[in-house]
């Protein structure tokens, strides 16, 4: 994502704090490993548990993004904020 020098100076400290607060990647990776290991043998109860944990993770991720939107708005342009938001969910416009 192209940043001006001014944006970069403001963006990277906010991104660093956001990354520290975002434990979702670690949890998401653990859930994906669990799914890969058990996808053929999971019981209905295990499948339900997996879905609920995944949804909680999505909710937590959404709340974290909402928390940081004002900080990113202070640091980067609205277009770059949109680009960053897409990349942070795994999309690539």
Backbone as CSV, one residue per row, in Angstrom:
resi,resn,N_x,N_y,N_z,CA_x,CA_y,CA_z,C_x,C_y,C_z
1,UNK,0.855,-1.166,0.000,0.000,0.000,0.000,0.901,1.229,0.000
2,UNK,0.775,2.074,-1.012,1.627,3.259,-1.074,1.210,4.297,-0.029
3,UNK,2.182,4.733,0.763,1.929,5.759,1.774,2.846,6.946,1.519
4,UNK,2.322,8.126,1.803,3.203,9.285,1.786,4.109,9.194,3.010
5,UNK,5.140,10.005,3.029,6.049,9.998,4.180,5.293,10.371,5.461
6,UNK,4.403,11.343,5.365,3.609,11.765,6.522,2.690,10.640,6.985
7,UNK,2.032,9.978,6.023,1.149,8.861,6.387,1.943,7.726,7.037
8,UNK,3.074,7.400,6.465,3.878,6.301,6.994,4.305,6.572,8.435
9,UNK,4.688,7.807,8.710,5.106,8.182,10.061,3.985,7.978,11.071
10,UNK,2.757,8.230,10.650,1.607,8.065,11.551,1.052,6.643,11.535
11,UNK,1.104,6.000,10.361,0.467,4.695,10.186,1.173,3.574,10.942
12,UNK,2.494,3.445,10.774,3.193,2.276,11.291,3.130,2.131,12.810
13,UNK,3.182,3.198,13.581,2.990,3.007,15.029,1.590,2.486,15.380
14,UNK,0.561,2.993,14.683,-0.804,2.508,14.930,-0.914,1.051,14.507
15,UNK,-0.341,0.724,13.355,-0.374,-0.661,12.863,0.330,-1.601,13.838
16,UNK,1.404,-1.158,14.402,2.146,-1.969,15.359,1.309,-2.272,16.601
17,UNK,0.632,-1.271,17.137,-0.224,-1.476,18.309,-1.407,-2.367,17.943
18,UNK,-1.993,-2.127,16.765,-3.111,-2.951,16.299,-2.693,-4.410,16.190
19,UNK,-1.517,-4.653,15.628,-1.018,-6.027,15.483,-0.817,-6.690,16.838
20,UNK,-0.309,-5.936,17.784,-0.111,-6.475,19.132,-1.451,-6.878,19.760
21,UNK,-2.473,-6.047,19.537,-3.798,-6.319,20.098,-4.543,-7.429,19.358
22,UNK,-4.130,-7.719,18.135,-4.838,-8.699,17.307,-4.286,-10.101,17.538
23,UNK,-4.940,-10.826,18.421,-4.553,-12.214,18.688,-5.313,-13.178,17.769
24,UNK,-6.162,-12.635,16.922,-6.997,-13.446,16.052,-6.241,-14.342,15.098
25,UNK,-5.120,-13.863,14.572,-4.363,-14.678,13.614,-3.865,-15.963,14.248
26,UNK,-3.380,-15.863,15.459,-2.881,-17.046,16.169,-4.020,-18.030,16.420
27,UNK,-5.159,-17.503,16.860,-6.321,-18.354,17.142,-6.873,-18.935,15.841
28,UNK,-6.953,-18.113,14.810,-7.463,-18.575,13.515,-6.593,-19.712,12.975
29,UNK,-5.282,-19.569,13.083,-4.372,-20.610,12.616,-4.596,-21.908,13.396
30,UNK,-4.765,-21.803,14.707,-5.010,-22.996,15.532,-6.331,-23.661,15.134
31,UNK,-7.351,-22.860,14.869,-8.633,-23.435,14.441,-8.508,-24.107,13.079
32,UNK,-7.776,-23.499,12.173,-7.598,-24.112,10.854,-6.833,-25.427,10.953
33,UNK,-5.828,-25.471,11.816,-5.097,-26.726,12.030,-6.037,-27.789,12.599
34,UNK,-6.869,-27.384,13.541,-7.839,-28.318,14.122,-8.795,-28.838,13.046
35,UNK,-9.287,-27.929,12.219,-10.203,-28.323,11.153,-9.534,-29.311,10.196
36,UNK,-8.314,-29.001,9.786,-7.594,-29.872,8.856,-7.403,-31.267,9.447
37,UNK,-7.138,-31.318,10.730,-6.898,-32.597,11.404,-8.189,-33.402,11.558
38,UNK,-9.290,-32.735,11.869,-10.513,-33.430,12.263,-11.680,-33.324,11.280
39,UNK,-11.480,-32.722,10.110,-12.639,-32.434,9.264,-13.400,-33.686,8.819
40,UNK,-12.757,-34.809,8.714,-13.452,-36.022,8.288,-14.016,-36.817,9.462
41,UNK,-13.485,-36.604,10.643,-13.878,-37.438,11.784,-14.614,-36.678,12.879
42,UNK,-14.808,-35.369,12.709,-15.431,-34.555,13.757,-16.869,-35.016,14.029
43,UNK,-17.209,-35.032,15.302,-18.589,-35.326,15.695,-19.429,-34.071,15.479
44,UNK,-20.742,-34.220,15.571,-21.619,-33.050,15.460,-21.291,-32.020,16.538
45,UNK,-21.010,-32.474,17.733,-20.679,-31.579,18.834,-19.373,-30.827,18.547
46,UNK,-18.382,-31.508,18.014,-17.111,-30.850,17.671,-17.315,-29.841,16.544
47,UNK,-18.136,-30.200,15.569,-18.416,-29.286,14.459,-19.124,-28.029,14.972
48,UNK,-20.106,-28.201,15.844,-20.811,-27.050,16.419,-19.860,-26.167,17.219
49,UNK,-18.995,-26.789,17.998,-18.028,-26.038,18.795,-17.095,-25.229,17.891
50,UNK,-16.653,-25.854,16.825,-15.764,-25.177,15.886,-16.450,-23.944,15.302
51,UNK,-17.671,-24.116,14.835,-18.412,-23.005,14.216,-18.590,-21.870,15.208
52,UNK,-18.958,-22.187,16.431,-19.164,-21.142,17.445,-17.873,-20.400,17.743
53,UNK,-16.769,-21.126,17.861,-15.488,-20.476,18.135,-15.055,-19.603,16.959
54,UNK,-15.317,-20.070,15.737,-14.961,-19.284,14.557,-15.776,-17.994,14.520
55,UNK,-17.054,-18.077,14.840,-17.909,-16.890,14.838,-17.505,-15.899,15.927
56,UNK,-17.132,-16.398,17.090,-16.647,-15.515,18.156,-15.377,-14.807,17.691
57,UNK,-14.507,-15.533,17.031,-13.282,-14.943,16.496,-13.613,-13.839,15.487
58,UNK,-14.585,-14.086,14.612,-15.014,-13.059,13.661,-15.561,-11.827,14.380
59,UNK,-16.359,-12.044,15.412,-16.908,-10.914,16.187,-15.785,-10.117,16.842
60,UNK,-14.851,-10.821,17.447,-13.724,-10.145,18.101,-12.919,-9.335,17.095
61,UNK,-12.707,-9.902,15.917,-11.959,-9.220,14.871,-12.694,-7.958,14.415
62,UNK,-13.998,-8.057,14.264,-14.799,-6.898,13.872,-14.709,-5.809,14.935
63,UNK,-14.823,-6.180,16.199,-14.731,-5.200,17.284,-13.359,-4.523,17.308
64,UNK,-12.321,-5.289,17.058,-10.977,-4.712,17.032,-10.848,-3.718,15.884
65,UNK,-11.359,-4.064,14.728,-11.309,-3.134,13.591,-12.065,-1.856,13.897
66,UNK,-13.262,-1.991,14.479,-14.051,-0.810,14.821,-13.315,0.079,15.824
67,UNK,-12.612,-0.546,16.734,-11.836,0.202,17.734,-10.733,1.027,17.070
68,UNK,-10.101,0.472,16.045,-8.944,1.129,15.445,-9.279,2.032,14.259
69,UNK,-10.483,1.997,13.752,-10.832,2.860,12.615,-10.498,4.326,12.892
70,UNK,-10.897,4.882,14.041,-10.562,6.295,14.275,-9.055,6.569,14.275
71,UNK,-8.263,5.631,14.763,-6.811,5.818,14.774,-6.238,5.791,13.361
72,UNK,-6.729,4.859,12.548,-6.253,4.804,11.168,-6.720,6.025,10.380
73,UNK,-7.917,6.537,10.698,-8.410,7.734,10.011,-7.503,8.935,10.272
74,UNK,-6.909,8.991,11.434,-5.988,10.086,11.751,-4.655,9.923,11.014
75,UNK,-4.326,8.691,10.645,-3.003,8.404,10.103,-2.932,8.385,8.584
76,UNK,-3.964,7.878,7.926,-3.867,7.679,6.473,-5.125,8.185,5.771
77,UNK,-5.005,8.340,4.457,-6.137,8.808,3.656,-7.265,7.774,3.680
78,UNK,-8.432,8.212,3.328,-9.582,7.303,3.311,-9.396,6.181,2.288
79,UNK,-8.779,6.487,1.158,-8.524,5.451,0.156,-7.551,4.404,0.686
80,UNK,-6.500,4.845,1.338,-5.552,3.884,1.909,-6.181,3.110,3.057
81,UNK,-7.044,3.748,3.805,-7.744,3.042,4.881,-8.583,1.914,4.290
82,UNK,-9.238,2.189,3.189,-10.029,1.149,2.524,-9.129,0.028,2.027
83,UNK,-8.000,0.370,1.429,-7.053,-0.660,0.969,-6.562,-1.508,2.136
84,UNK,-6.205,-0.844,3.212,-5.713,-1.576,4.387,-6.802,-2.481,4.951
85,UNK,-8.035,-2.017,5.002,-9.139,-2.829,5.520,-9.314,-4.080,4.678
86,UNK,-9.243,-3.953,3.357,-9.383,-5.128,2.506,-8.246,-6.114,2.746
87,UNK,-7.040,-5.606,2.834,-5.910,-6.507,3.054,-5.974,-7.183,4.411
88,UNK,-6.483,-6.486,5.415,-6.518,-7.070,6.748,-7.543,-8.196,6.864
89,UNK,-8.461,-8.295,5.910,-9.407,-9.418,5.930,-9.030,-10.486,4.911
90,UNK,-7.874,-10.298,4.277,-7.393,-11.317,3.356,-7.813,-11.090,1.916
91,UNK,-8.421,-9.951,1.631,-8.815,-9.632,0.259,-7.715,-8.783,-0.372
92,UNK,-7.689,-8.745,-1.674,-6.682,-7.955,-2.355,-7.310,-7.258,-3.540
93,UNK,-7.735,-5.989,-3.343,-8.411,-5.283,-4.450,-7.476,-4.971,-5.601
